Amino acid sequence: MTDATMTAANLASGTVTPTTGAIGREPRLTIGIDLGDKHSHLCLLDAEGTILEESRLQTRPDAFRQRFGGMSPARIAIEAGTHSPWTHALLAELGHEVLVANPRKVRAIYDNDKKCDRVDAEQLARFARMDPKLLSPISHRGMATRADLAILRSRSALVDSRTQLINHVRGSIKPFGVRLPASPTLTFARKAAWKIPRELRPALVPILRTIAELTARIREFERRIEQMAAERYPETIRLRKVDGVGPITSLTFVLTLEDPRRFAKSRAVGAFLGLRPGRSQSGKRDPELHITKAGDRDLRRLLVQSAQYILGPFGKDCDLRRFGLCLAARGNKSAKKRALIAVARKLAVLLHRLWLSPIDYDPLRQAEGRNLCRRRRA
């Protein structure tokens, strides 16, 4: 048996404690864990980068506590995913330094031509051993914040289900020569019931009942969200002063960012939410790319919806509306889409500033003495 094998066996049994480096700060042992739904693969490296152990364990809290509870503090790298929140909390509780890698930033792992769980775990360990910044580590939200976000996610899931059912009803009756008139979603089930052909009633009447039930459940969630925002997150009241921002958007913004001081500048919020164009510059080649779509998808969608309202026929006069309309007037349909994203990005920056600043919101603060259509220098 080689020395590395003996060390790995002793580490697994808890008879050998990994020592620290010469400075006494960095952990001697570096561990990469590729989290799976049922089983997770791990790779242990010593200070020289030699593999001490490659194994797998069940993705359960008791299995992780038994495996890592008897070890001295080590640096452990995992990828962000479904199981990463509780894994991070448990390993940190056991005294380990835990790095949660951003999967979007670690292309060397998922673009590997020999990708497998064992290789992924080794890659995570080697990145963490060389330089933790290579992993672009992220921080998980607190448990209370995640629980409140789950309420918003549940409402969103019900809305998506209702939309699919409504589209199913509309599509099912068209081959019978019937077209349902446009109607608000809240009253769709009641108005559509009179238009359903007799031959389709056994198939579609139960669907209409389900749509009505979903609408009732969605309204219950919305009342609960408004109450939660007023009682537990009073900062959302300031954010709702912006035209087009309601309780759902403001609460999602607060819960997603959680701590506004995590951003050194408000302008970084737009990039954090994926509302900035990507870039792939090389030499003289610098093409225009679509937005990165990084960050939280639900919040980005809500900000775009708010921007649509601001630029729509019912939007009130404000700096954001004037800025967006000036951009939209520069060209064709593509310019309108760009203006929509630009307003959503500026809206994210504005909401962050309102969250931090005690100054009251002035919708036309920049309107006087400034040309909002002027193109900013790069």
CORDAKA-V956514 format. One record per pair of residues at least 24 apart in sequence whose ideal C-beta (glycine too) atoms are under 6 Angstrom apart, sorted by the first residue. I is the first residue (numbers start at 1). J is the second residue. D is the distance in whole Angstrom. If there is no record, write none. Layout:
# CORDAKA-V956514
i=I j=J d=D
i=I j=J d=D
This chain:
# CORDAKA-V956514
i=4 j=50 d=6
i=4 j=52 d=6
i=7 j=52 d=5
i=8 j=52 d=4
i=8 j=53 d=4
i=14 j=70 d=4
i=17 j=72 d=5
i=18 j=72 d=6
i=21 j=47 d=6
i=27 j=73 d=6
i=27 j=74 d=5
i=27 j=75 d=5
i=29 j=74 d=4
i=30 j=75 d=5
i=30 j=125 d=5
i=30 j=128 d=5
i=30 j=129 d=4
i=31 j=74 d=6
i=31 j=76 d=5
i=32 j=77 d=5
i=32 j=121 d=4
i=32 j=124 d=3
i=32 j=125 d=3
i=33 j=78 d=5
i=34 j=117 d=5
i=34 j=120 d=4
i=34 j=121 d=4
i=35 j=78 d=6
i=35 j=81 d=6
i=35 j=83 d=5
i=41 j=117 d=4
i=41 j=118 d=5
i=41 j=121 d=4
i=42 j=121 d=6
i=43 j=121 d=4
i=43 j=122 d=4
i=43 j=125 d=5
i=45 j=125 d=5
i=45 j=129 d=6
i=59 j=83 d=6
i=61 j=90 d=6
i=64 j=90 d=6
i=68 j=94 d=6
i=69 j=94 d=6
i=75 j=128 d=5
i=77 j=101 d=6
i=77 j=124 d=4
i=77 j=128 d=4
i=79 j=103 d=5
i=80 j=138 d=6
i=85 j=140 d=5
i=88 j=140 d=6
i=99 j=128 d=6
i=99 j=132 d=5
i=99 j=135 d=5
i=99 j=137 d=5
i=100 j=137 d=6
i=100 j=138 d=5
i=101 j=135 d=4
i=102 j=136 d=4
i=102 j=138 d=5
i=105 j=136 d=4
i=141 j=258 d=5
i=145 j=255 d=5
i=145 j=258 d=5
i=148 j=255 d=6
i=149 j=255 d=5
i=152 j=252 d=6
i=155 j=221 d=4
i=158 j=214 d=5
i=158 j=217 d=6
i=158 j=218 d=5
i=162 j=211 d=6
i=162 j=214 d=4
i=165 j=207 d=6
i=165 j=211 d=5
i=169 j=204 d=6
i=169 j=207 d=6
i=186 j=215 d=6
i=235 j=355 d=6
i=238 j=354 d=5
i=239 j=351 d=5
i=239 j=354 d=6
i=241 j=361 d=4
i=243 j=316 d=5
i=243 j=318 d=6
i=244 j=306 d=4
i=244 j=309 d=4
i=244 j=310 d=5
i=245 j=306 d=5
i=249 j=302 d=4
i=249 j=306 d=6
i=252 j=299 d=5
i=252 j=302 d=6
i=253 j=351 d=6
i=256 j=296 d=5
i=256 j=299 d=5
i=260 j=352 d=6
i=260 j=355 d=5
i=260 j=356 d=5
i=266 j=349 d=5
i=266 j=352 d=4
i=266 j=353 d=5
i=267 j=349 d=6
i=269 j=348 d=5
i=269 j=349 d=6
i=269 j=352 d=5
i=270 j=345 d=4
i=270 j=348 d=5
i=270 j=349 d=6
i=273 j=300 d=5
i=273 j=348 d=6
i=274 j=300 d=6
i=275 j=344 d=6
i=275 j=345 d=4
i=303 j=344 d=4
i=303 j=347 d=6
i=303 j=348 d=6
i=304 j=344 d=5
i=306 j=347 d=6
i=307 j=340 d=5
i=307 j=343 d=4
i=307 j=344 d=4
i=307 j=347 d=6
i=310 j=343 d=6
i=318 j=363 d=4
i=319 j=366 d=5
i=319 j=367 d=6
i=320 j=346 d=6
i=322 j=372 d=5
i=323 j=372 d=5
i=326 j=372 d=6
i=326 j=373 d=4
